[in-house]
Amino acid sequence: MSGQEHPMRTGESWEAFLRRYRLRDIRDDGRDGWVVESASGATYHVAAHMGVDRDSGSYTSRMTCDCPARKTCRHINAVMDMRHAEELAAAQDGDADGMDIIDRTQF
């Protein structure tokens, strides 16, 4: 990731990651997103929206948050960085289910 910082800094604890984003917790909501608890105690819902572009047929994804910010907020950034770190860790552990599916798919 040239020029960018790794989402979970080397040696960074979960608590330090949350402090960096001024959060108390991030929990999977078991449906389509995450419950993000701010350091102030307020909770927000970050949702992932998947779709297919009608013109190109490619998959699209976007995230929304129900906090008062009207743009990409720190809650969305924290969830994206957390997910990225999880994916990197899974790839390093050899857990590449997504790639396995692609490898087994015939075009």
LUMVOLUM-776927 format. One record per atom (N, C-alpha, C, CB): x, y, z; atom name; residue number from 0; chain. Coordinates in Angstrom, 3 decimals, m for minus. Glycine has a CB too. Example, Ala and Ser with C-alpha at 12.3 -4.5 7.8 and 13.67 -1.06 7.14 Angstrom:
BEGIN
[r [13.190 m5.690 7.800] 'N' 0 'A'];
[r [12.300 m4.500 7.800] 'CA' 0 'A'];
[r [13.200 m3.300 7.800] 'C' 0 'A'];
[r [11.308 m4.473 9.046] 'CB' 0 'A'];
[r [12.850 m2.250 7.080] 'N' 1 'A'];
[r [13.670 m1.060 7.140] 'CA' 1 'A'];
[r [12.900 0.030 7.870] 'C' 1 'A'];
[r [14.084 m0.598 5.725] 'CB' 1 'A'];
END
This chain:
BEGIN
[r [0.842 m1.175 0.000] 'N' 0 'A'];
[r [0.000 0.000 0.000] 'CA' 0 'A'];
[r [0.892 1.245 0.000] 'C' 0 'A'];
[r [m0.961 m0.006 1.222] 'CB' 0 'A'];
[r [1.568 1.468 m1.072] 'N' 1 'A'];
[r [2.515 2.567 m1.117] 'CA' 1 'A'];
[r [1.830 3.896 m0.833] 'C' 1 'A'];
[r [3.207 2.612 m2.468] 'CB' 1 'A'];
[r [2.451 4.668 0.073] 'N' 2 'A'];
[r [1.927 5.974 0.393] 'CA' 2 'A'];
[r [0.772 5.965 1.386] 'C' 2 'A'];
[r [1.497 6.634 m0.843] 'CB' 2 'A'];
[r [0.253 4.797 1.717] 'N' 3 'A'];
[r [m0.849 4.708 2.662] 'CA' 3 'A'];
[r [m0.421 3.896 3.866] 'C' 3 'A'];
[r [m2.091 4.087 2.005] 'CB' 3 'A'];
[r [m1.041 4.187 4.967] 'N' 4 'A'];
[r [m0.748 3.466 6.187] 'CA' 4 'A'];
[r [m1.619 2.213 6.260] 'C' 4 'A'];
[r [m0.970 4.365 7.420] 'CB' 4 'A'];
[r [m1.057 1.151 6.772] 'N' 5 'A'];
[r [m1.807 m0.078 6.988] 'CA' 5 'A'];
[r [m2.961 0.224 7.935] 'C' 5 'A'];
[r [m0.893 m1.208 7.557] 'CB' 5 'A'];
[r [m4.151 m0.333 7.689] 'N' 6 'A'];
[r [m5.305 m0.028 8.527] 'CA' 6 'A'];
[r [m5.102 m0.342 10.003] 'C' 6 'A'];
[r [m6.486 m0.778 8.030] 'CB' 6 'A'];
[r [m4.452 m1.437 10.320] 'N' 7 'A'];
[r [m4.090 m1.752 11.706] 'CA' 7 'A'];
[r [m2.577 m1.642 11.762] 'C' 7 'A'];
[r [m4.603 m3.200 12.162] 'CB' 7 'A'];
[r [m2.086 m0.632 12.434] 'N' 8 'A'];
[r [m0.653 m0.414 12.517] 'CA' 8 'A'];
[r [0.030 m1.615 13.156] 'C' 8 'A'];
[r [m0.347 0.858 13.308] 'CB' 8 'A'];
[r [1.235 m1.900 12.734] 'N' 9 'A'];
[r [1.987 m3.027 13.267] 'CA' 9 'A'];
[r [2.042 m2.937 14.788] 'C' 9 'A'];
[r [3.410 m3.068 12.672] 'CB' 9 'A'];
[r [1.610 m3.999 15.430] 'N' 10 'A'];
[r [1.635 m4.056 16.880] 'CA' 10 'A'];
[r [0.509 m3.299 17.558] 'C' 10 'A'];
[r [2.920 m3.537 17.364] 'CB' 10 'A'];
[r [m0.391 m2.720 16.776] 'N' 11 'A'];
[r [m1.487 m1.940 17.353] 'CA' 11 'A'];
[r [m2.545 m2.875 17.929] 'C' 11 'A'];
[r [m2.113 m1.004 16.291] 'CB' 11 'A'];
[r [m2.961 m2.601 19.137] 'N' 12 'A'];
[r [m4.020 m3.406 19.761] 'CA' 12 'A'];
[r [m5.379 m2.939 19.258] 'C' 12 'A'];
[r [m3.952 m3.311 21.314] 'CB' 12 'A'];
[r [m6.397 m3.767 19.496] 'N' 13 'A'];
[r [m7.766 m3.411 19.139] 'CA' 13 'A'];
[r [m8.174 m2.133 19.861] 'C' 13 'A'];
[r [m8.738 m4.562 19.480] 'CB' 13 'A'];
[r [m7.803 m2.012 21.130] 'N' 14 'A'];
[r [m8.145 m0.822 21.918] 'CA' 14 'A'];
[r [m7.500 0.432 21.325] 'C' 14 'A'];
[r [m7.701 m1.002 23.384] 'CB' 14 'A'];
[r [m6.248 0.319 20.893] 'N' 15 'A'];
[r [m5.567 1.464 20.290] 'CA' 15 'A'];
[r [m6.218 1.845 18.955] 'C' 15 'A'];
[r [m4.073 1.150 20.083] 'CB' 15 'A'];
[r [m6.618 0.837 18.199] 'N' 16 'A'];
[r [m7.321 1.088 16.933] 'CA' 16 'A'];
[r [m8.603 1.870 17.203] 'C' 16 'A'];
[r [m7.643 m0.248 16.202] 'CB' 16 'A'];
[r [m9.381 1.438 18.190] 'N' 17 'A'];
[r [m10.630 2.131 18.521] 'CA' 17 'A'];
[r [m10.360 3.555 18.998] 'C' 17 'A'];
[r [m11.403 1.356 19.595] 'CB' 17 'A'];
[r [m9.342 3.737 19.822] 'N' 18 'A'];
[r [m8.999 5.087 20.302] 'CA' 18 'A'];
[r [m8.635 6.009 19.145] 'C' 18 'A'];
[r [m7.832 5.023 21.303] 'CB' 18 'A'];
[r [m7.934 5.460 18.160] 'N' 19 'A'];
[r [m7.520 6.273 17.006] 'CA' 19 'A'];
[r [m8.733 6.862 16.295] 'C' 19 'A'];
[r [m6.688 5.428 16.018] 'CB' 19 'A'];
[r [m9.834 6.128 16.282] 'N' 20 'A'];
[r [m11.064 6.599 15.638] 'CA' 20 'A'];
[r [m12.066 7.185 16.639] 'C' 20 'A'];
[r [m11.716 5.457 14.876] 'CB' 20 'A'];
[r [m11.663 7.312 17.898] 'N' 21 'A'];
[r [m12.523 7.834 18.961] 'CA' 21 'A'];
[r [m13.803 6.993 19.079] 'C' 21 'A'];
[r [m12.876 9.320 18.691] 'CB' 21 'A'];
[r [m13.607 5.678 19.173] 'N' 22 'A'];
[r [m14.718 4.737 19.280] 'CA' 22 'A'];
[r [m14.550 3.859 20.507] 'C' 22 'A'];
[r [m14.821 3.873 18.017] 'CB' 22 'A'];
[r [m15.661 3.284 20.956] 'N' 23 'A'];
[r [m15.636 2.289 22.035] 'CA' 23 'A'];
[r [m15.689 0.868 21.493] 'C' 23 'A'];
[r [m16.801 2.517 22.992] 'CB' 23 'A'];
[r [m16.443 0.669 20.402] 'N' 24 'A'];
[r [m16.606 m0.696 19.899] 'CA' 24 'A'];
[r [m17.146 m0.673 18.477] 'C' 24 'A'];
[r [m17.544 m1.506 20.815] 'CB' 24 'A'];
[r [m16.876 m1.759 17.752] 'N' 25 'A'];
[r [m17.476 m2.033 16.448] 'CA' 25 'A'];
[r [m17.953 m3.475 16.510] 'C' 25 'A'];
[r [m16.455 m1.794 15.246] 'CB' 25 'A'];
[r [m19.250 m3.689 16.277] 'N' 26 'A'];
[r [m19.824 m5.034 16.322] 'CA' 26 'A'];
[r [m20.584 m5.318 15.029] 'C' 26 'A'];
[r [m20.760 m5.192 17.549] 'CB' 26 'A'];
[r [m20.448 m6.535 14.541] 'N' 27 'A'];
[r [m21.251 m6.981 13.402] 'CA' 27 'A'];
[r [m22.693 m7.036 13.850] 'C' 27 'A'];
[r [m20.774 m8.371 12.863] 'CB' 27 'A'];
[r [m23.602 m6.500 13.051] 'N' 28 'A'];
[r [m25.013 m6.502 13.450] 'CA' 28 'A'];
[r [m25.727 m7.790 13.052] 'C' 28 'A'];
[r [m25.729 m5.314 12.834] 'CB' 28 'A'];
[r [m25.009 m8.707 12.391] 'N' 29 'A'];
[r [m25.596 m9.985 12.016] 'CA' 29 'A'];
[r [m26.473 m9.912 10.775] 'C' 29 'A'];
[r [m26.396 m10.516 13.151] 'CB' 29 'A'];
[r [m26.563 m8.748 10.153] 'N' 30 'A'];
[r [m27.387 m8.592 8.952] 'CA' 30 'A'];
[r [m26.552 m8.005 7.825] 'C' 30 'A'];
[r [m28.615 m7.696 9.237] 'CB' 30 'A'];
[r [m26.584 m6.705 7.695] 'N' 31 'A'];
[r [m25.929 m6.063 6.562] 'CA' 31 'A'];
[r [m24.916 m5.007 6.965] 'C' 31 'A'];
[r [m26.953 m5.446 5.677] 'CB' 31 'A'];
[r [m24.464 m5.042 8.210] 'N' 32 'A'];
[r [m23.550 m3.986 8.609] 'CA' 32 'A'];
[r [m22.989 m4.149 10.003] 'C' 32 'A'];
[r [m24.232 m2.686 8.515] 'CB' 32 'A'];
[r [m22.661 m3.007 10.597] 'N' 33 'A'];
[r [m21.983 m2.978 11.882] 'CA' 33 'A'];
[r [m22.597 m1.908 12.771] 'C' 33 'A'];
[r [m20.480 m2.728 11.697] 'CB' 33 'A'];
[r [m22.593 m2.165 14.063] 'N' 34 'A'];
[r [m22.973 m1.180 15.057] 'CA' 34 'A'];
[r [m21.677 m0.573 15.566] 'C' 34 'A'];
[r [m23.830 m1.811 16.225] 'CB' 34 'A'];
[r [m21.571 0.739 15.441] 'N' 35 'A'];
[r [m20.356 1.453 15.844] 'CA' 35 'A'];
[r [m20.713 2.319 17.041] 'C' 35 'A'];
[r [m19.767 2.322 14.664] 'CB' 35 'A'];
[r [m20.000 2.099 18.149] 'N' 36 'A'];
[r [m20.230 2.888 19.353] 'CA' 36 'A'];
[r [m19.135 3.932 19.472] 'C' 36 'A'];
[r [m20.276 1.988 20.616] 'CB' 36 'A'];
[r [m19.548 5.189 19.466] 'N' 37 'A'];
[r [m18.628 6.317 19.570] 'CA' 37 'A'];
[r [m18.115 6.444 20.998] 'C' 37 'A'];
[r [m19.313 7.624 19.126] 'CB' 37 'A'];
[r [m17.007 7.145 21.155] 'N' 38 'A'];
[r [m16.455 7.378 22.489] 'CA' 38 'A'];
[r [m17.442 8.139 23.367] 'C' 38 'A'];
[r [m15.137 8.149 22.392] 'CB' 38 'A'];
[r [m18.341 8.889 22.764] 'N' 39 'A'];
[r [m19.352 9.639 23.518] 'CA' 39 'A'];
[r [m20.487 8.747 24.012] 'C' 39 'A'];
[r [m19.920 10.755 22.659] 'CB' 39 'A'];
[r [m20.540 7.515 23.528] 'N' 40 'A'];
[r [m21.598 6.592 23.905] 'CA' 40 'A'];
[r [m22.700 6.477 22.866] 'C' 40 'A'];
[r [m22.187 7.013 25.202] 'CB' 40 'A'];
[r [m22.712 7.365 21.878] 'N' 41 'A'];
[r [m23.714 7.291 20.807] 'CA' 41 'A'];
[r [m23.420 6.079 19.928] 'C' 41 'A'];
[r [m23.723 8.602 19.953] 'CB' 41 'A'];
[r [m24.477 5.439 19.438] 'N' 42 'A'];
[r [m24.296 4.303 18.539] 'CA' 42 'A'];
[r [m24.829 4.651 17.161] 'C' 42 'A'];
[r [m25.000 3.044 19.089] 'CB' 42 'A'];
[r [m24.129 4.162 16.146] 'N' 43 'A'];
[r [m24.501 4.415 14.759] 'CA' 43 'A'];
[r [m24.452 3.095 14.006] 'C' 43 'A'];
[r [m23.561 5.475 14.099] 'CB' 43 'A'];
[r [m25.205 3.034 12.917] 'N' 44 'A'];
[r [m25.233 1.831 12.092] 'CA' 44 'A'];
[r [m24.531 2.128 10.769] 'C' 44 'A'];
[r [m26.698 1.346 11.851] 'CB' 44 'A'];
[r [m23.492 1.354 10.487] 'N' 45 'A'];
[r [m22.808 1.432 9.205] 'CA' 45 'A'];
[r [m23.276 0.231 8.399] 'C' 45 'A'];
[r [m21.232 1.454 9.370] 'CB' 45 'A'];
[r [m23.837 0.506 7.222] 'N' 46 'A'];
[r [m24.387 m0.564 6.383] 'CA' 46 'A'];
[r [m23.601 m0.667 5.086] 'C' 46 'A'];
[r [m25.882 m0.317 6.085] 'CB' 46 'A'];
[r [m23.468 m1.893 4.603] 'N' 47 'A'];
[r [m22.836 m2.154 3.311] 'CA' 47 'A'];
[r [m23.944 m2.423 2.300] 'C' 47 'A'];
[r [m21.830 m3.365 3.391] 'CB' 47 'A'];
[r [m23.847 m1.778 1.169] 'N' 48 'A'];
[r [m24.835 m1.931 0.104] 'CA' 48 'A'];
[r [m24.139 m2.482 m1.131] 'C' 48 'A'];
[r [m25.540 m0.576 m0.212] 'CB' 48 'A'];
[r [m24.574 m3.641 m1.566] 'N' 49 'A'];
[r [m23.988 m4.276 m2.747] 'CA' 49 'A'];
[r [m24.992 m4.193 m3.888] 'C' 49 'A'];
[r [m23.592 m5.762 m2.457] 'CB' 49 'A'];
[r [m24.490 m4.089 m5.092] 'N' 50 'A'];
[r [m25.370 m4.030 m6.246] 'CA' 50 'A'];
[r [m24.621 m4.402 m7.508] 'C' 50 'A'];
[r [m25.981 m2.644 m6.385] 'CB' 50 'A'];
[r [m25.327 m4.313 m8.611] 'N' 51 'A'];
[r [m24.747 m4.588 m9.920] 'CA' 51 'A'];
[r [m25.003 m3.370 m10.796] 'C' 51 'A'];
[r [m25.349 m5.893 m10.561] 'CB' 51 'A'];
[r [m23.948 m2.870 m11.407] 'N' 52 'A'];
[r [m24.076 m1.736 m12.310] 'CA' 52 'A'];
[r [m24.844 m2.175 m13.549] 'C' 52 'A'];
[r [m22.683 m1.166 m12.694] 'CB' 52 'A'];
[r [m25.899 m1.436 m13.879] 'N' 53 'A'];
[r [m26.743 m1.820 m15.023] 'CA' 53 'A'];
[r [m26.005 m1.734 m16.348] 'C' 53 'A'];
[r [m27.975 m0.942 m15.080] 'CB' 53 'A'];
[r [m25.080 m0.806 m16.463] 'N' 54 'A'];
[r [m24.385 m0.631 m17.742] 'CA' 54 'A'];
[r [m23.257 m1.636 m17.940] 'C' 54 'A'];
[r [m23.832 0.772 m17.840] 'CB' 54 'A'];
[r [m22.414 m1.794 m16.919] 'N' 55 'A'];
[r [m21.224 m2.646 m17.085] 'CA' 55 'A'];
[r [m21.422 m4.066 m16.574] 'C' 55 'A'];
[r [m20.051 m2.026 m16.373] 'CB' 55 'A'];
[r [m22.409 m4.264 m15.696] 'N' 56 'A'];
[r [m22.611 m5.582 m15.108] 'CA' 56 'A'];
[r [m21.654 m5.885 m13.974] 'C' 56 'A'];
[r [m22.477 m6.629 m16.159] 'CB' 56 'A'];
[r [m20.824 m4.920 m13.600] 'N' 57 'A'];
[r [m19.866 m5.154 m12.521] 'CA' 57 'A'];
[r [m20.531 m4.920 m11.166] 'C' 57 'A'];
[r [m18.631 m4.241 m12.681] 'CB' 57 'A'];
[r [m19.965 m5.568 m10.152] 'N' 58 'A'];
[r [m20.470 m5.395 m8.792] 'CA' 58 'A'];
[r [m20.078 m4.020 m8.271] 'C' 58 'A'];
[r [m19.932 m6.504 m7.857] 'CB' 58 'A'];
[r [m20.959 m3.437 m7.513] 'N' 59 'A'];
[r [m20.667 m2.166 m6.858] 'CA' 59 'A'];
[r [m20.909 m2.333 m5.369] 'C' 59 'A'];
[r [m21.535 m1.009 m7.442] 'CB' 59 'A'];
[r [m20.222 m1.528 m4.586] 'N' 60 'A'];
[r [m20.476 m1.533 m3.152] 'CA' 60 'A'];
[r [m20.280 m0.124 m2.614] 'C' 60 'A'];
[r [m19.547 m2.542 m2.419] 'CB' 60 'A'];
[r [m21.045 0.195 m1.616] 'N' 61 'A'];
[r [m20.896 1.468 m0.938] 'CA' 61 'A'];
[r [m21.323 1.267 0.502] 'C' 61 'A'];
[r [m21.729 2.594 m1.630] 'CB' 61 'A'];
[r [m20.885 2.152 1.349] 'N' 62 'A'];
[r [m21.238 2.081 2.762] 'CA' 62 'A'];
[r [m21.926 3.375 3.158] 'C' 62 'A'];
[r [m19.986 1.826 3.645] 'CB' 62 'A'];
[r [m22.889 3.246 4.055] 'N' 63 'A'];
[r [m23.577 4.410 4.591] 'CA' 63 'A'];
[r [m23.561 4.333 6.109] 'C' 63 'A'];
[r [m25.031 4.500 4.055] 'CB' 63 'A'];
[r [m23.700 5.497 6.732] 'N' 64 'A'];
[r [m23.748 5.587 8.185] 'CA' 64 'A'];
[r [m24.899 6.511 8.544] 'C' 64 'A'];
[r [m22.392 6.103 8.782] 'CB' 64 'A'];
[r [m25.590 6.191 9.624] 'N' 65 'A'];
[r [m26.723 7.024 10.022] 'CA' 65 'A'];
[r [m26.339 8.132 11.003] 'C' 65 'A'];
[r [m27.794 6.162 10.634] 'CB' 65 'A'];
[r [m25.041 8.461 11.089] 'N' 66 'A'];
[r [m24.615 9.572 11.944] 'CA' 66 'A'];
[r [m24.958 10.896 11.254] 'C' 66 'A'];
[r [m23.080 9.487 12.251] 'CB' 66 'A'];
[r [m24.843 12.010 11.968] 'N' 67 'A'];
[r [m25.208 13.302 11.383] 'CA' 67 'A'];
[r [m24.308 13.792 10.239] 'C' 67 'A'];
[r [m25.208 14.321 12.452] 'CB' 67 'A'];
[r [m23.118 13.228 10.094] 'N' 68 'A'];
[r [m22.223 13.665 9.008] 'CA' 68 'A'];
[r [m22.883 13.389 7.657] 'C' 68 'A'];
[r [m20.839 12.941 9.097] 'CB' 68 'A'];
[r [m22.708 14.263 6.717] 'N' 69 'A'];
[r [m23.328 14.099 5.396] 'CA' 69 'A'];
[r [m22.331 13.617 4.345] 'C' 69 'A'];
[r [m23.949 15.413 4.945] 'CB' 69 'A'];
[r [m21.277 12.998 4.774] 'N' 70 'A'];
[r [m20.252 12.498 3.862] 'CA' 70 'A'];
[r [m19.635 11.265 4.497] 'C' 70 'A'];
[r [m19.163 13.587 3.558] 'CB' 70 'A'];
[r [m18.577 10.752 3.904] 'N' 71 'A'];
[r [m17.882 9.626 4.510] 'CA' 71 'A'];
[r [m17.368 10.067 5.876] 'C' 71 'A'];
[r [m16.714 9.119 3.601] 'CB' 71 'A'];
[r [m17.723 9.327 6.897] 'N' 72 'A'];
[r [m17.396 9.709 8.275] 'CA' 72 'A'];
[r [m16.354 8.764 8.866] 'C' 72 'A'];
[r [m18.664 9.712 9.150] 'CB' 72 'A'];
[r [m15.911 9.082 10.060] 'N' 73 'A'];
[r [m14.902 8.248 10.725] 'CA' 73 'A'];
[r [m15.451 6.868 11.051] 'C' 73 'A'];
[r [m14.409 8.925 12.006] 'CB' 73 'A'];
[r [m16.773 6.730 11.194] 'N' 74 'A'];
[r [m17.375 5.419 11.474] 'CA' 74 'A'];
[r [m17.203 4.498 10.262] 'C' 74 'A'];
[r [m18.885 5.570 11.834] 'CB' 74 'A'];
[r [m17.478 5.036 9.072] 'N' 75 'A'];
[r [m17.290 4.253 7.844] 'CA' 75 'A'];
[r [m15.809 3.945 7.654] 'C' 75 'A'];
[r [m17.850 5.014 6.608] 'CB' 75 'A'];
[r [m14.950 4.944 7.856] 'N' 76 'A'];
[r [m13.493 4.722 7.696] 'CA' 76 'A'];
[r [m12.997 3.646 8.645] 'C' 76 'A'];
[r [m12.712 6.030 7.942] 'CB' 76 'A'];
[r [m13.469 3.651 9.891] 'N' 77 'A'];
[r [m13.041 2.647 10.869] 'CA' 77 'A'];
[r [m13.485 1.255 10.441] 'C' 77 'A'];
[r [m13.602 2.974 12.263] 'CB' 77 'A'];
[r [m14.732 1.123 9.988] 'N' 78 'A'];
[r [m15.224 m0.196 9.549] 'CA' 78 'A'];
[r [m14.443 m0.665 8.329] 'C' 78 'A'];
[r [m16.745 m0.143 9.224] 'CB' 78 'A'];
[r [m14.194 0.229 7.379] 'N' 79 'A'];
[r [m13.433 m0.162 6.185] 'CA' 79 'A'];
[r [m12.017 m0.597 6.560] 'C' 79 'A'];
[r [m13.379 1.003 5.175] 'CB' 79 'A'];
[r [m11.359 0.144 7.450] 'N' 80 'A'];
[r [m10.008 m0.235 7.872] 'CA' 80 'A'];
[r [m10.012 m1.550 8.648] 'C' 80 'A'];
[r [m9.391 0.873 8.729] 'CB' 80 'A'];
[r [m11.029 m1.756 9.490] 'N' 81 'A'];
[r [m11.141 m3.002 10.244] 'CA' 81 'A'];
[r [m11.310 m4.185 9.283] 'C' 81 'A'];
[r [m12.331 m2.933 11.237] 'CB' 81 'A'];
[r [m12.219 m4.035 8.305] 'N' 82 'A'];
[r [m12.453 m5.113 7.339] 'CA' 82 'A'];
[r [m11.196 m5.394 6.512] 'C' 82 'A'];
[r [m13.625 m4.753 6.409] 'CB' 82 'A'];
[r [m10.500 m4.338 6.119] 'N' 83 'A'];
[r [m9.279 m4.514 5.346] 'CA' 83 'A'];
[r [m8.236 m5.282 6.154] 'C' 83 'A'];
[r [m8.720 m3.153 4.910] 'CB' 83 'A'];
[r [m8.076 m4.916 7.422] 'N' 84 'A'];
[r [m7.122 m5.609 8.284] 'CA' 84 'A'];
[r [m7.515 m7.076 8.455] 'C' 84 'A'];
[r [m7.036 m4.916 9.656] 'CB' 84 'A'];
[r [m8.822 m7.357 8.600] 'N' 85 'A'];
[r [m9.284 m8.740 8.718] 'CA' 85 'A'];
[r [m8.979 m9.537 7.458] 'C' 85 'A'];
[r [m10.782 m8.777 9.005] 'CB' 85 'A'];
[r [m9.181 m8.918 6.295] 'N' 86 'A'];
[r [m8.906 m9.604 5.033] 'CA' 86 'A'];
[r [m7.416 m9.872 4.859] 'C' 86 'A'];
[r [m9.428 m8.780 3.857] 'CB' 86 'A'];
[r [m6.585 m8.897 5.234] 'N' 87 'A'];
[r [m5.135 m9.099 5.156] 'CA' 87 'A'];
[r [m4.682 m10.226 6.084] 'C' 87 'A'];
[r [m4.395 m7.800 5.510] 'CB' 87 'A'];
[r [m5.238 m10.242 7.304] 'N' 88 'A'];
[r [m4.875 m11.283 8.270] 'CA' 88 'A'];
[r [m5.312 m12.654 7.766] 'C' 88 'A'];
[r [m5.511 m10.993 9.647] 'CB' 88 'A'];
[r [m6.501 m12.732 7.182] 'N' 89 'A'];
[r [m6.995 m14.010 6.658] 'CA' 89 'A'];
[r [m6.120 m14.491 5.502] 'C' 89 'A'];
[r [m8.464 m13.876 6.194] 'CB' 89 'A'];
[r [m5.697 m13.575 4.650] 'N' 90 'A'];
[r [m4.840 m13.949 3.523] 'CA' 90 'A'];
[r [m3.483 m14.445 4.018] 'C' 90 'A'];
[r [m4.653 m12.755 2.567] 'CB' 90 'A'];
[r [m2.948 m13.805 5.055] 'N' 91 'A'];
[r [m1.661 m14.218 5.607] 'CA' 91 'A'];
[r [m1.769 m15.576 6.296] 'C' 91 'A'];
[r [m1.142 m13.168 6.592] 'CB' 91 'A'];
[r [m2.948 m15.892 6.840] 'N' 92 'A'];
[r [m3.165 m17.175 7.503] 'CA' 92 'A'];
[r [m3.488 m18.282 6.505] 'C' 92 'A'];
[r [m4.288 m17.054 8.522] 'CB' 92 'A'];
[r [m3.556 m17.931 5.227] 'N' 93 'A'];
[r [m3.866 m18.931 4.219] 'CA' 93 'A'];
[r [m5.346 m19.182 4.056] 'C' 93 'A'];
[r [m3.188 m20.204 4.551] 'CB' 93 'A'];
[r [m6.182 m18.353 4.654] 'N' 94 'A'];
[r [m7.631 m18.493 4.536] 'CA' 94 'A'];
[r [m8.095 m17.649 3.363] 'C' 94 'A'];
[r [m8.357 m18.070 5.855] 'CB' 94 'A'];
[r [m8.031 m18.218 2.186] 'N' 95 'A'];
[r [m8.375 m17.470 0.979] 'CA' 95 'A'];
[r [m9.572 m18.115 0.294] 'C' 95 'A'];
[r [m7.171 m17.401 0.014] 'CB' 95 'A'];
[r [m10.677 m18.222 1.000] 'N' 96 'A'];
[r [m11.869 m18.859 0.448] 'CA' 96 'A'];
[r [m12.335 m18.188 m0.835] 'C' 96 'A'];
[r [m12.986 m18.843 1.467] 'CB' 96 'A'];
[r [m12.299 m16.850 m0.855] 'N' 97 'A'];
[r [m12.739 m16.129 m2.042] 'CA' 97 'A'];
[r [m11.918 m16.499 m3.255] 'C' 97 'A'];
[r [m12.666 m14.640 m1.810] 'CB' 97 'A'];
[r [m10.623 m16.573 m3.093] 'N' 98 'A'];
[r [m9.753 m16.944 m4.206] 'CA' 98 'A'];
[r [m9.964 m18.389 m4.599] 'C' 98 'A'];
[r [m8.293 m16.710 m3.848] 'CB' 98 'A'];
[r [m10.239 m19.257 m3.640] 'N' 99 'A'];
[r [m10.496 m20.657 m3.933] 'CA' 99 'A'];
[r [m11.725 m20.788 m4.824] 'C' 99 'A'];
[r [m10.681 m21.457 m2.634] 'CB' 99 'A'];
[r [m12.748 m20.019 m4.536] 'N' 100 'A'];
[r [m13.963 m20.064 m5.356] 'CA' 100 'A'];
[r [m13.661 m19.603 m6.770] 'C' 100 'A'];
[r [m15.074 m19.191 m4.740] 'CB' 100 'A'];
[r [m12.881 m18.535 m6.901] 'N' 101 'A'];
[r [m12.514 m18.046 m8.233] 'CA' 101 'A'];
[r [m11.706 m19.104 m8.971] 'C' 101 'A'];
[r [m11.712 m16.727 m8.134] 'CB' 101 'A'];
[r [m10.759 m19.747 m8.275] 'N' 102 'A'];
[r [m9.932 m20.756 m8.907] 'CA' 102 'A'];
[r [m10.765 m21.937 m9.411] 'C' 102 'A'];
[r [m8.872 m21.239 m7.935] 'CB' 102 'A'];
[r [m11.830 m22.268 m8.699] 'N' 103 'A'];
[r [m12.638 m23.435 m9.076] 'CA' 103 'A'];
[r [m13.706 m23.101 m10.097] 'C' 103 'A'];
[r [m13.288 m24.031 m7.855] 'CB' 103 'A'];
[r [m13.894 m21.824 m10.390] 'N' 104 'A'];
[r [m14.937 m21.419 m11.330] 'CA' 104 'A'];
[r [m14.408 m21.445 m12.748] 'C' 104 'A'];
[r [m15.467 m20.023 m10.988] 'CB' 104 'A'];
[r [m15.140 m22.065 m13.617] 'N' 105 'A'];
[r [m14.763 m22.115 m15.021] 'CA' 105 'A'];
[r [m15.534 m21.027 m15.774] 'C' 105 'A'];
[r [m15.044 m23.528 m15.627] 'CB' 105 'A'];
[r [m14.822 m20.293 m16.601] 'N' 106 'A'];
[r [m15.471 m19.237 m17.388] 'CA' 106 'A'];
[r [m15.748 m19.719 m18.775] 'C' 106 'A'];
[r [m14.616 m17.979 m17.437] 'CB' 106 'A'];
END
